[in-house]
């Protein structure tokens, strides 16, 4: 259990660093990649910084080396994530498995971060006109009130699933996260 907690803490630390987060998203998407490919994708990251982050993630077992290529007398490492993000959600829920639940959440969060990353790379963005935004609202709710709110949100969204593409419509993702309460250490 201590190993899972340390991995989660390290992963959260890395996800909160925008540069490392970008690297992790790219590695996840590519499944396997090299420092050279990462450097070609992210030309704004100095090479020394890139290698420092890769070495740190290797040391912390966030990444692993899955292959090595010989290129003109040097060895090029091929990197991959050191944990699987794909999990059978039904088994995870049935077993109430926290480690797997965190992996699924990480995959979900990385997907959202990837969308935002692609959005901000566009040559022209207009945050208000694009309808982009995010928020968090702390609420005191009973389980019944939470279920009722979730059903109402779903009732609002269900008719919108039938919308066809049109000149005045953009494809948008609406994500909802319900997080557990913080436990106060008193």
Secondary structure, DSSP 4 states (H G I P E B T S, - for coil): -HHHHHHHHHHHHHHTSHHHHHHHHHHHHHSSEEHHHHHHH-TTS-HHHHHHHHHHHHHTTSEEEEEEEEETTEEEEEEEESS-----HHHHHHHT-HHHHHHHHHHHHHHHHHHHHHHHHSS---HHHHT-----------HHHHHHHHHHHHHHHHGGGGPPP-TT----------PPPPPP--
